[in-house]
Amino acid sequence: MPILIDLSIHELHDILSRRDVSAVEITKAYLNRIDEVDPKIRAYLTVTADKALAQAEDADRRLKKADAVTPLTGIPMGIKDVICTKGVRTTCGSKILENFVPPYNATIMEKLEAHGAIMLGKLNMDEFAMGSSTENSAYHPTHNPWDIERTPGGSSGGSAASVASRTCAGSLGSDTGGSIRQPASYCGVVGLKPTYGRVSRFGLVAFASSLDQIGPISRDVTDCALLLNAISGHDYRDSTSVSRNMPDYTDSLTPGLKNYTLGIPKEYFISGLDPDVEKSVKHAISALESHGAEVVEVSLPHTEYAVATYYIIAPAEASSNLFRYDGVKYGLRVSDYKNLMDMYIKTRSQGFGPEVKRRIMIGTYSLSAGYYSAYYKKASQVRTLITRDFKKAFEKCDVLAAPVAPTAAFRLGEKIDNPLQMYLSDIFTIPVNLAGIPGISVPCGLTSKGLPIGLQLMAGHFEEAKLLTVAYNMELALGRCEKWPIP
């Protein structure tokens, strides 16, 4: 019998279908792994062992009867703590929601439960998804399994670290400016940000509503396609959800790229790009070329304005969304206050961390009278130009290929006191969110220090199938990551 925690989702599905092993056995193996490893990695904020075992028993009944069995039936997963889970604490990595227990499930949780998936627990994150290192969590930082002195990335750091440390078979994260792709790159796993509107946001606690999107993190591209199949689709409860035919994404996992053109944006290969990252990314592009892809250079001329644009739009939307955390409706309310205004001020001052406060203040300023047109309106116009850049590029190619981040994982504490340097770590991922297109990070090599590097692939709106085809071929060319870190 293979070691259960080393198997991918599709490999676990095969042995579950043959009844070689039970869902309860697999779940216990992962719970034991969490006990063994997570005290060092700290990917989890809440472990739901009793719930997981009950779900596993139910999955075994379904498997025994061959009743509504899917590729996710009996598969243990971790969920980013920004996704509402009925009866299970959902903190968003913030003290202001430390004791918040949602009375309902997010749509994607309903979908996972319908598929018979198992929730092992809720995963650590930067507070309200604001950060690139998971150091902004109000509870503790998460450590990179490849080097525990380094960050796993963020804001979905717990989601990526849990998959890499083999404390879950797959996970869900959210991506507002790179928060799935950057940690996936840093942790050597696959991470996909779907097209805005492809996956329901109902029950996703909002950071920036026009940018946020839920997506899968997995060990390989096949698992990513299976997870995307499960969570995608229209939801009438989400006004931004798009009603559109959804393909079976596993159909796109085919060898050969004979009819594909790969665009290389020149603006993504800039000074300051780590030599190891550049070497690995270019090697991956060559590997795709050897599988039949034609490679052309393209330009995304407004890329240089993306970070500035994002850090006006995202904080402005955060300021509006986080206005509800006032100590009145739910969440933290301080006990010592003189009047209503004093309660507001003390609750928000004590409940929010420094990065969240920083972004609320930036956003409130951008939206204030006399500054709206100068900042938010202008940023929205530049966002349109960035979207047009992508549309023009896709007239020449099917998929864009570029680095995910300028460097591999940096050390914990290295950038926490320099917000601008931290923001610039997302320079290559932010444009995808502004344009609303899909993007994926696929492992493409290691640095000289043995740290993972990811290749970012980007496609047009609702063209996730193209991303998965190219990503699958890169995996065929370079091999799936088999050397998992053992912290």
N, C-alpha and C positions, 0 to 999 in steps of 0.2 A: 504494500500500500504506500503510495507517495505521501510525502509530508503535506498535509492538507493546506496549511497556510501558504505554501509555495505555489499553489495552483491558481490559474486564472479563473475568471468567472465561467468561461465556456468549458474549461476543463472540469471544474466542479460540477457544472450542469451535467456533463457526460456521466460522471460516476454516480451522481444522484439519480439520474434517469435509469441507470443499470441496477440501482439499489445496492451498489457496492459499499455505500456509506450512508449514514442518515444525516439529515439537516441538524439534528441535535448534536451529533458527534462533531460536525464541522463548526457549529456555533461554540461548543465547549472548547474546541481547539483555539478559536480566535479569542475567546474570553481569557483563556490561560495565557495566550500570547500578550494580551493587553496587560495582564497582571505582571508578566515577566519584563516587558520592554517599555511600557508607557511611562513608568516613573522616571525614565531617562529622557524620553522623547516629549512627553506631556502634550500629546495631540488631542486628548479627550478632556472635555469639561464635565461631561456627565456620561457614565456608563450605565446602560439599562439592561443589566444581566437578566433579571427576572422576566422582563418583557421579551427580550431576545429569545430566551429558552421557550417561552410560551408560543411565540411566533414560529419557532423551529418545530415544535411538536405539531402545530397546525400544518406547516409545510410538509411534514412527513406523512400526515394523513392524506393530503392532496396528492403527494407522490405515489402513495400506496394505491390509491383509487384511480390514479392517472386523471385526476379531476382538475381542469383548468390549470394545468402545469405549463409554465413558461420558462424561458432561459434564466429568469431571476428567482424562480421558486426555490426557497431554501438557501439563498445567497446572503451572507452577512455583510452589511454595509454600515458606513459611518455617514452622518449627516451634519453639514455645517450648521453651527448654532445660530444662524440667521433665518432658518427655515422653521416655521411653526409646526410643532408636534403636539398633538392633543394629549394632555395629561403629563407631558414631559417638559421640564424646565427649558426655556428658550431665552438665553441671556444676551445674545448678540455681542458677547464678549464685554459687556458693560455692567457696571455696578447698578446703574439705574434700572436694569431689568433682572437683577440678581435672583429674585424670587418669582419672576413672571412664569406662569404655567398657562399656555394657550388653551382655550376651550374648544379649539377646532384644529384640524389638520390642514396644512397647505395642500393644494391640488396635487403636487408631485408626491406627497406622502400618501395620499389616497391611491394614486397610481401604483406606487411601490407596494402598498399593502394588497392591492388587487392582484398584483403579479406574484405575491407570496414571498417578497423579499423580507429580510430580517434586519431590524435596526439594532446595532450594537450600542449606539450612543450618539451624543452630540459633540461636535469637534470644535476645537479652539480656533480663534480668528482675531484679527485686529478689530477693535471696538467699532461696532456698526459698519464693519468692512472698510474702515478708513485707515489704510496702511499697506505697506509692502513687505513686512517682515514678521508679522504676528507678535511684535514686541509691544504693540499698542493694546493688546488684550488687558483688561482690568484684572485678570486673575494670574496669569503667568505667561512667559514666552514659550513658544514651541521650538524644539531643536530639530535641526536637519539630521536625518538618520545617517547620512553619508559622512557627516562630521558634526558632532553635537555642539561644537563651539560656534557653528554657523547657523544662520537663519534658514528656515525652510521656504522663505518668501511669504507673500501675503496678498490679499487678506485671508485667502483660503489656505493658510499654512498648515492648519491641523488636518484639512482634507487631503492635502498632498503628502504630508509626513506620515499619515496613518496608512496610506496605500503603500508607500515606499518601505515603511517599517513592518509591513505585513500584519497590521493589527485590524485590518478589514480587507475584504476582497475587492471593494470598490467604494467610491464615495461621491457625494454631491457637494459642489461648491457654488459660489456665485462670483460673477465677473462684472465689475463696473468700469475698471480701467486696466485690466490685466490680471485680476485676482484669481483666476483659474490657471491661465497660461504661464504666468511668471513662477508661481510655486511649483507647477508641474515641471517646468524646466529645471528649477533648482533641485528638485527631488528625484529627477530621472524617471518620471512617469508621464502618461498621456493625459492631457487636459484639453477639453473642448469648450469654447464659448459659442453657443448657437446664435443664429440670427436673432435679433431683437424681435420678439413676438412668436418665436418658434416654440418656446416652453412657457407655460403659465407662470406668472409672477404672483398669483393669488396665494397669500400666506408667506411670501418672502418679505421680511421686514425691510422697508425701503431705506436706501441711502440716497441714490439719485435715480429717480423713477424713469427717466428717459434713457438711462444707460445700463441699469442692472439687468442681468440675465443669469439664470441658473443653468449649470452644465455639469457633465460627468468628469470624474477623474478616475483613471484605471491603469492597469499594468500594461495593457497592449491595445492596439487599435480595434481588434475584434470586440473586446469588452466594451470599448467606448461606443461602438455602433449599437451593441445590445442595450446599453444604458440609455442611449439617445432614443432608441425605439420606444423604450418604456415611458420616458418622461415627456416626449414631444406631443403636440396636438393642441387643437383649439380648446379654449376654456371660456365659457360665457361670463364667468365671474371676473375675468381679467379683461378690461377694456382695451388693453394693448395686445392681446393675443390675436393672432392672425388665423383666419379660417382658410386653410389651404391643404390640398392633398398631401399626405405624408407618405413617403416611400418607406420600404423596408431597407434600412441603412446597411444591413449585412449584405444586401445584393451588390453594394458598391465595392465590396472587398474582393476585387479581381486583379490578377497579375497583368502587368503591361501598361505602358503609358504612351502608346504609339500615337494617339490622337490628342495628346495633351501638350499645351504650351505653358511653360513655367516662366512667370515674370519675376525679374530680380530688381526691386526698387533701389535705385542708386543712393537715395537719401538714407537708407538703413545701414549702409556700410560707411560709417563716419569715423573721423579721428576720435580716439578714446575707446573704440571697440577693442575689447581684450583679444590679443592675438590667438589664444587658444579657441575662443568663441568663433572668431572669423575663420580659422582653419577648419574647425569641425563643421560649421555651416556650409562652407564652400565644398567640403568633401561630400556632405549629404546632397548638395545640389548636383554634383557630378554623378553621384550614385543614381539619382533620379533620371539624369540624362542617359545613363547606361541602360535604364529600363525603358527607354523610348521617348522620353519627354524632350521637346524642343525648348531651348532656353533663350529668352530675349531680355534685354534690359528695358525697364520702364521707369517713369518718373512720377513721383507723388510730391509735387512741388510745395504743397502747403504743410508738409510734415513738421517743419520747424515751429509751426504755430500751435501744434496739437496740445502740448503740455500746458501752455498758457491758457488755451481755450478750455481745456478740461478743468483746470483749477479755478475757472470762473463758473462754469455750468454746474459741475458736480457739487461744490460747496453751496451754491445758490439753492439747488434742489434739496440738499441736506438740511439747510437752514429751515426750509419750509416743512420738510418731512419730520424733523426732530422737534418741531414746535410742540407736538402733542405730548412730549414727556415733561410734564409740568408739575407732577406731584398730586394732581387732582384725579385723573381718570384711572390710571393703573401704574404699576412700577413703584419705584422709590418715592417716599415722602418723608422728609426729615421731621423729627418730632419737636425740635426746638425752634419756634418761629413766632414773630410778633403779630404779623398780619399776612394777608394773602400774597402781597408782593414780596414780602420777606421769605415766605414759603417757596415761591417760585425761584427766587434767586438762590437760596440755600440748597434746594433740591437739585437744581441744575448744576450748581457749582460743585457739589459733592458727588453727584451721580455721574457726570461726564468726565472723561479723561482729557488731558491736555490737547491731544490731536483733534478730538471731536470738537472741543471748544474753539480751537484755532479755525477749523473749517466752518463752524457755525458763524463765527465773527466775519470771516472772509465773505461768506455767502450773504449774510445780512447786509453787509456794506455794499456788495455788488447789486443788491436789489433795492437799495434805499433810494428815496426820492432825490433826483438830480444826478444819480450815478447809473441808473438802470440802462439808459441808452448808451452810455459810454462803455459799460462793461458787459452786462448780460446780453443785451441786444447785439452788440458787436461780436461777441463770442458765438452767438447763434448763427450769425452770418458767416463767420469763418468756418464753423462746423459744416455749413452747406458746401463751402469750397472744398473742404477735406473729403466730403462724400462724393463730390463731382470728380475729384482726383481718382478715387477708386473706380468709379464707373468708367472713366476714360481709360484707365489701365486695363480693365477687364475687357475692353474692346480688342486688346492685343494679346491677351493671355487668358487661360482658364483659372489658374491659381497663382498667387504670389508667394514667394519664399524669402524669408529673412530671419535674422536672429530674433529670439524672444526678448532677450535682455542684453545690455552691453557687456555684462560680466556673468560669471557663475555666482553661486551663493556667497554673500559677504558675511563677515563675522558679526555675531550678535553684539550690539552696542556700537558698531562701527559708524552707523549713520543716524542713530536715534536722536542725536542732538543737532542734526543738520537737516531740517525738513526739505530744503531744496535738493540736496543730493539724493535723499530718499525718493522724492517725487520723480527725479530724472531716471531712476531705475526702471520706470514704466514708460519710457520714451517711445519704445517700439510697439507697445501693446495698446496704448490709449487711442490711437487713430481708429482702430477696429471698432471700439465702443462708440466713438463719436459718429461713425458712419453706419453703425447697426449691423455690420456684416459678420459672418462667422469666422472664427480663427481657432487653430489648434496648435498645441505644442507637442512635439514628438521627440523623444530622446535621440540624439544624433552623435553622441560621443562624450568623452571625458576630458577634463583639463589635465595638465601635467601633474596636478595635485590629486587627481582622482575624483574630481567633482563633476556632476552631470551637466550637460549642455543640451538645450532644446532647440530644434528648428521650428520656426513659426510658419504655418501655412495659412493663407487667407483666400477667401473666395467671395463671389457675389452673393447678394441676398438670397437666402434659402437654398444655397448650393453646398450644403454640408456633405452631400454624397460625393462631390468632387474632392473635397478636403480628405474624406476618408479613403477614397481611391488612391490619392497621391501618398497619404500617410501610410497606408497599407503596403504600398510598393517600396516606400523607404524602409519600412520594417523588414520586408523581404530582402532588400539590398544590403542592409547593415546588420540585420539580426535583431530579434527582440532582446530587450535587456534581461539577462538571466542572472547577472551578478548583483543580487540584492544586498544592500548593506546589512550588516549584523551589528547593531550598536551594543 
